[in-house]
Amino acid sequence: MSATSGQDESTGQDALAGAPAPAGLRALRATALRVARLWGMALSAVWAYKTRSFFVILGVGFGVASLTLIVTAVDGAERKAVEIVEWFGPDAALVFGGNFKKQAVGARTVTLTMDDLRGIRQSLPGAYLVVPMRARQDVPLKFQSAASQGTLVVGATEDYAKAWNWPLVEGRDLSEEDVRLGSRVAILGDKPARELFGEASPLGRTFMVDKFQVQVIGRLKYRGATGGGGDIDDRVILPITTLTARFNMDRRFLMALRIKFLEPERMAAHTENLRSFLRMSHHLAPSQDDDFSIITADEVLKFLSVFKGGLVAFLGVTAASAMTVGGFVLANLFSISVSERSREIGLKKAVGATSQDVMLQFLLEAALLTAVGGLVGLGLGLGLGQLLTRLGMLQILFSWKVFFLSLASAVGIGVVFGLKPARQAAGLDPIAALRGEG
């Protein structure tokens, strides 16, 4: 190899080592530096105009808080609907006396009878489990120094837990013998079990239901749902004969019937058969409304769907209004800011900033403010949601979808409403701007 060749090779390596970056890479670096500088200027401007920034963040924050409530409440409602259907049972119906949908003032609500119970058990196709129920509201419970006020006491027949798909964490269900003998035994819901006995097992212990004593034979699993305006875990189950005798209740009538069917895929037909049977049993004419109400899992889903739709409509209007107001606040304050900052804009253009640079800086300021407003609104919405959850008004379910949707909506508001003042700033003549004529 010649010396010249070696020098060429050496020169080639040196050239490679010190070669300038490709044009595309240089342009990318320049763009990154330019955006970084503009970002720094945007941060400085946001910090310099604190009052403007506060009002923009507040306006956007309220809108995002409403949006957060919509998404989290809808997600929570959907999850709760699935849970309710699971524990209610797709193969079950719950029948109450009285017509909830068309209940006239003063109309009789105690319409289910023992004859209905016997007829359904003997004649209704597909029904394999029928549990009658009576109930007494707001019954005091007491064990030594511990007490539970306002508890629902339900009287039922054997297989109550089975009929409600409600597992027992310990003990046993009511038996046919308990009902026949009118035994003073009880199954406790999770809430009274904890209030009376704490973390200790209640099995075998005796406590007072109103003015008579009963023994605990079982404890229901915690469900954590609300229904009928109260905590569903706040209940005590007694044999229906015991409840009827101790509270001197009318033996002819029932509050409700819990019915389970074979072939759950045929629930629509089962429900119609049940309705026809009860109308015939109650001697209702074709022109008369039902004097009973049948609830199935489908009815629960329909109710939740209507509730969810109303919630979305109400909060949606609130969110749209608040975010639009926030956007107009941003646009107006930025338009005023263009006039106030005309000398700054003129100076930047005089030292080489392009109209595109000025417009991009204003858009970055708007996006930064609305992004902060989005985070503030997200926190406000989740905090309010937790409060509503604790009050039992809504069930809030956080997900990352909420985070990204809230942030994207906020930044979108910033870009859309910040575009006009950004263009206004970019279009200023530098000489006129330096003279303060912007």
C-alpha positions in Angstrom: 0.0 0.0 0.0 1.5 3.4 -1.0 1.9 6.3 1.3 -0.4 8.3 -0.8 -3.0 5.6 -0.5 -2.5 5.6 3.3 -3.0 9.3 3.4 -6.1 9.1 1.3 -7.5 6.5 3.7 -6.5 8.5 6.7 -8.0 11.6 5.1 -11.2 9.7 4.3 -11.5 8.5 7.9 -10.9 12.1 9.2 -13.4 13.4 6.8 -15.9 10.8 8.0 -15.2 11.6 11.6 -15.7 15.3 11.1 -18.3 15.2 8.4 -21.2 17.5 8.9 -24.6 16.0 9.7 -27.0 15.3 6.9 -29.3 18.1 5.9 -32.4 16.4 7.3 -30.8 15.9 10.7 -29.6 19.5 10.8 -33.1 20.7 10.0 -34.6 18.5 12.7 -32.1 19.8 15.3 -32.8 23.4 14.3 -36.6 22.8 14.6 -36.2 21.2 18.0 -34.1 24.2 19.2 -36.5 26.6 17.8 -39.5 24.9 19.5 -37.6 24.7 22.8 -36.8 28.4 22.7 -40.5 29.2 21.9 -41.6 26.9 24.7 -39.4 28.7 27.1 -40.8 32.1 25.9 -44.3 30.7 26.3 -43.6 29.6 29.9 -42.2 33.0 30.7 -45.2 34.8 29.2 -47.7 32.5 31.1 -45.9 33.3 34.4 -45.6 37.0 33.6 -49.4 37.4 33.0 -50.6 35.6 36.1 -54.1 37.1 36.3 -54.8 36.2 32.6 -53.5 32.7 33.2 -55.6 32.2 36.3 -58.9 33.1 34.6 -58.1 30.9 31.6 -57.2 27.9 33.8 -60.3 28.4 35.9 -62.6 28.6 32.9 -61.2 25.5 31.2 -61.0 23.7 34.6 -64.7 23.9 35.2 -65.5 22.5 31.8 -63.0 19.6 32.2 -64.4 18.9 35.6 -67.8 18.4 34.1 -66.4 16.3 31.3 -64.5 14.2 33.9 -67.7 13.6 35.8 -69.5 12.5 32.6 -66.9 9.9 31.6 -66.3 8.5 35.1 -70.0 8.4 36.0 -70.9 6.7 32.8 -68.1 4.1 33.2 -69.1 3.6 36.9 -72.8 3.2 35.8 -71.9 0.6 33.2 -69.8 -1.4 35.7 -72.5 -1.1 38.3 -75.1 -2.3 35.8 -73.0 -5.4 35.2 -72.7 -6.0 38.9 -76.5 -5.5 39.5 -77.4 -7.9 36.7 -75.0 -10.5 38.1 -76.4 -10.4 41.6 -80.0 -9.9 40.6 -79.8 -12.8 38.2 -80.7 -13.1 34.5 -83.0 -16.0 35.4 -85.0 -14.2 38.1 -88.0 -11.9 38.5 -89.0 -9.9 41.5 -92.7 -9.1 41.9 -94.1 -6.3 44.1 -97.6 -5.5 45.0 -98.9 -2.3 43.4 -98.1 -0.7 40.0 -95.0 1.4 40.3 -95.3 3.0 36.8 -99.1 3.8 36.9 -99.7 4.0 40.6 -102.7 6.2 41.3 -102.9 8.2 44.5 -104.5 6.1 47.2 -104.4 2.9 45.2 -103.8 -0.3 47.0 -100.2 -1.6 47.0 -100.7 -4.8 49.1 -102.0 -7.0 46.3 -99.9 -10.1 46.4 -101.5 -13.0 48.3 -100.7 -16.5 49.6 -103.0 -17.8 46.8 -100.6 -16.2 44.2 -97.7 -17.9 45.9 -99.3 -21.3 45.8 -100.6 -20.9 42.3 -97.1 -19.9 40.9 -95.4 -22.8 42.7 -98.0 -25.2 41.3 -98.9 -23.9 37.9 -96.4 -21.4 36.4 -94.3 -23.0 33.6 -90.5 -22.8 34.2 -90.6 -21.5 37.8 -88.5 -23.8 40.0 -88.0 -21.6 43.0 -90.5 -19.1 44.6 -89.6 -17.3 47.8 -92.2 -15.0 49.4 -91.2 -12.0 51.4 -92.6 -9.6 54.0 -90.6 -6.8 55.5 -90.5 -4.3 58.4 -88.5 -1.1 58.0 -86.5 0.7 60.6 -86.2 -2.0 63.2 -83.7 -1.5 66.0 -81.2 -4.2 66.8 -79.1 -4.6 69.9 -76.4 -6.9 71.2 -75.0 -6.0 74.7 -73.9 -2.3 74.3 -73.8 -2.4 70.5 -76.9 -1.2 68.6 -78.0 -0.8 65.0 -80.8 1.6 64.2 -83.2 1.6 61.2 -82.4 -1.9 59.9 -84.6 -3.7 57.3 -85.9 -7.0 58.6 -87.1 -9.4 55.9 -89.2 -12.4 56.5 -88.7 -15.2 53.9 -89.0 -18.9 53.4 -86.2 -21.5 52.9 -83.5 -20.9 50.3 -83.5 -17.1 50.6 -79.8 -16.8 49.8 -80.1 -19.2 46.9 -83.0 -17.3 45.5 -81.0 -14.1 45.5 -77.7 -15.5 44.3 -76.3 -14.2 47.6 -73.5 -16.4 49.0 -73.1 -17.0 52.7 -69.7 -16.3 54.1 -70.5 -18.5 57.1 -73.4 -20.5 58.5 -76.4 -21.8 56.6 -79.6 -20.6 54.8 -83.1 -20.7 56.2 -84.6 -24.2 56.2 -88.1 -25.5 55.7 -88.1 -26.5 59.4 -87.2 -23.0 60.5 -90.2 -21.7 58.6 -92.6 -24.4 59.8 -91.7 -24.0 63.5 -91.4 -20.2 63.4 -87.9 -20.5 64.8 -86.2 -17.5 66.3 -83.2 -17.6 64.0 -81.7 -15.0 61.7 -79.3 -14.4 58.8 -77.3 -11.2 59.1 -76.4 -8.8 56.4 -72.8 -7.6 56.4 -73.6 -4.1 57.9 -75.5 -5.2 61.1 -73.0 -8.1 61.6 -70.2 -5.6 61.8 -72.1 -3.0 63.8 -73.2 -5.6 66.4 -70.3 -8.0 66.5 -67.3 -6.2 64.9 -64.8 -8.5 63.3 -65.9 -11.5 65.4 -68.0 -14.3 64.0 -71.7 -13.8 64.8 -72.6 -17.5 64.4 -74.5 -18.9 67.3 -74.8 -15.6 69.1 -78.1 -14.1 70.1 -79.2 -10.5 69.8 -82.4 -8.5 70.0 -84.6 -7.7 67.1 -86.9 -5.0 68.4 -88.2 -6.7 71.6 -87.5 -10.4 70.9 -84.3 -12.4 70.8 -83.0 -14.4 67.9 -79.9 -16.6 67.2 -77.6 -16.0 64.2 -77.4 -19.0 61.8 -75.7 -17.3 58.9 -74.0 -14.2 57.5 -74.5 -12.9 53.9 -71.5 -11.8 51.8 -70.9 -8.1 51.5 -72.3 -6.7 48.3 -71.7 -2.9 48.6 -74.7 -1.8 46.5 -77.6 0.5 47.3 -81.2 -0.1 46.4 -84.5 1.4 47.3 -82.8 4.4 48.9 -80.7 2.3 51.4 -77.8 0.1 51.9 -78.6 -3.4 50.6 -76.2 -5.0 53.1 -78.2 -3.4 56.0 -80.7 -6.3 56.5 -81.7 -9.2 58.7 -83.5 -12.2 57.4 -86.0 -14.1 59.6 -88.3 -17.0 58.8 -91.5 -15.4 57.4 -93.6 -17.1 60.0 -91.4 -15.6 62.8 -91.6 -12.1 61.4 -95.4 -12.3 60.8 -96.1 -13.5 64.4 -93.7 -11.2 66.2 -94.9 -8.0 64.3 -98.6 -9.1 64.1 -98.6 -8.8 60.3 -101.5 -9.8 58.0 -100.9 -13.4 57.1 -102.9 -13.1 53.8 -100.7 -10.7 52.0 -97.1 -10.6 50.8 -94.8 -7.7 50.1 -92.9 -9.4 47.2 -92.1 -12.7 45.5 -88.7 -13.7 44.3 -89.0 -16.2 41.4 -86.3 -18.1 39.6 -86.8 -19.8 36.2 -85.3 -22.5 34.2 -84.0 -21.6 30.7 -83.0 -17.9 31.4 -82.8 -17.3 27.6 -86.6 -17.4 27.6 -87.0 -14.8 30.3 -89.2 -12.6 28.1 -91.7 -15.5 27.7 -91.5 -16.3 31.4 -92.2 -12.7 32.4 -95.2 -12.6 30.1 -96.6 -15.9 31.5 -96.1 -14.5 35.0 -97.9 -11.3 34.1 -100.8 -13.2 32.5 -101.1 -15.5 35.5 -101.2 -12.7 38.0 -103.8 -10.7 36.0 -106.0 -13.7 35.8 -105.5 -14.5 39.5 -106.4 -10.9 40.4 -109.4 -10.9 38.1 -108.2 -7.8 36.1 -110.2 -6.8 33.1 -108.3 -6.2 29.8 -108.8 -2.4 30.2 -107.4 -2.4 33.7 -103.7 -1.7 34.5 -101.6 -4.3 36.4 -101.9 -4.0 40.2 -98.4 -5.4 40.6 -94.9 -4.7 39.3 -92.5 -7.2 37.8 -88.8 -6.4 37.8 -86.2 -8.4 35.8 -82.6 -7.8 35.0 -83.7 -6.3 31.7 -85.9 -3.8 33.6 -82.9 -2.8 35.7 -80.7 -2.3 32.6 -83.4 -0.1 31.0 -83.7 2.0 34.1 -79.9 2.4 34.3 -79.8 3.3 30.6 -82.3 6.0 31.1 -80.5 7.3 34.1 -77.2 7.3 32.3 -78.7 9.1 29.3 -80.1 11.8 31.5 -76.8 12.1 33.3 -74.8 12.5 30.1 -77.3 15.0 28.7 -77.2 17.2 31.8 -73.5 17.1 32.4 -72.8 17.2 28.7 -74.5 20.6 28.4 -72.8 21.8 31.5 -69.4 20.7 30.2 -69.9 22.1 26.7 -71.1 25.4 28.2 -68.2 25.7 30.7 -65.5 24.8 28.1 -67.0 27.2 25.5 -67.0 29.9 28.1 -63.4 29.0 29.0 -62.5 29.1 25.3 -64.0 32.6 24.8 -62.3 33.8 28.0 -59.0 32.6 26.5 -59.7 34.2 23.1 -60.7 37.6 24.6 -57.8 37.7 27.0 -55.3 36.7 24.4 -56.7 39.4 22.0 -56.2 42.0 24.6 -52.7 40.6 25.3 -51.8 41.1 21.7 -52.3 44.8 22.0 -50.5 44.9 25.4 -47.5 43.0 24.0 -47.2 44.7 20.6 -43.8 46.1 21.5 -42.6 42.7 22.6 -43.9 41.2 19.3 -42.3 44.0 17.2 -38.9 43.5 19.0 -38.9 39.8 18.3 -39.7 40.3 14.6 -37.0 43.0 14.4 -34.4 40.6 15.7 -35.4 37.9 13.2 -38.5 36.1 14.6 -40.8 35.1 11.8 -44.6 35.5 11.8 -44.8 31.7 12.2 -42.6 31.9 15.3 -44.9 34.4 16.9 -48.0 32.5 16.1 -46.5 29.3 17.4 -45.5 30.9 20.7 -49.1 32.2 21.2 -50.5 28.8 20.4 -48.0 27.2 22.8 -49.1 29.6 25.6 -52.8 28.8 24.9 -52.1 25.0 24.9 -50.0 25.2 28.1 -52.7 27.2 30.0 -55.5 24.9 28.9 -53.5 21.8 29.6 -53.0 23.1 33.2 -56.7 23.9 33.3 -57.4 20.4 32.2 -55.3 18.9 35.0 -57.0 21.2 37.5 -60.4 20.2 36.1 -59.5 16.6 36.2 -58.6 16.8 39.9 -61.7 18.9 40.7 -63.9 16.4 38.8 -62.5 13.4 40.5 -62.7 15.1 43.9 -66.3 16.0 43.3 -67.0 12.5 42.0 -65.6 11.0 45.2 -67.9 13.2 47.3 -70.9 12.2 45.2 -69.9 8.5 45.6 -69.7 8.8 49.4 -73.1 10.4 49.4 -74.4 7.5 47.4 -75.5 9.7 44.4 -73.1 8.4 41.8 -70.5 5.7 41.3 -67.2 7.1 40.0 -64.8 4.9 38.1 -61.4 6.4 37.2 -59.6 5.2 34.1 -56.7 6.5 32.0 -59.2 7.2 29.3 -60.5 10.0 31.5 -57.1 11.5 31.9 -56.2 11.5 28.2 -59.6 12.6 27.1 -59.7 15.5 29.5 -56.2 16.6 28.6 -56.8 16.3 24.8 -60.1 18.3 25.1 -58.4 21.0 27.1 -55.5 21.4 24.6 -58.0 21.3 21.7 -59.9 24.2 23.3 -56.6 26.1 23.6 -55.6 25.6 20.0 -59.0 26.3 18.5 -59.8 29.5 20.5 -56.1 30.6 20.6 -55.7 30.5 16.8 -57.4 33.8 16.0 -55.3 35.9 18.5 -52.2 34.0 17.5 -52.8 34.9 13.9 -53.5 38.5 15.0 -50.2 38.6 16.8 -48.3 37.1 13.8 -49.8 39.6 11.4 -48.5 42.7 13.3 -46.2 45.0 11.3 -42.9 45.1 13.3 -42.4 48.8 12.8 -45.9 49.7 13.8 -45.7 47.3 16.7 -42.4 48.9 18.0 -44.1 52.2 17.9 -46.9 50.8 20.0 -49.5 51.1 17.2 -50.5 47.4 17.4 
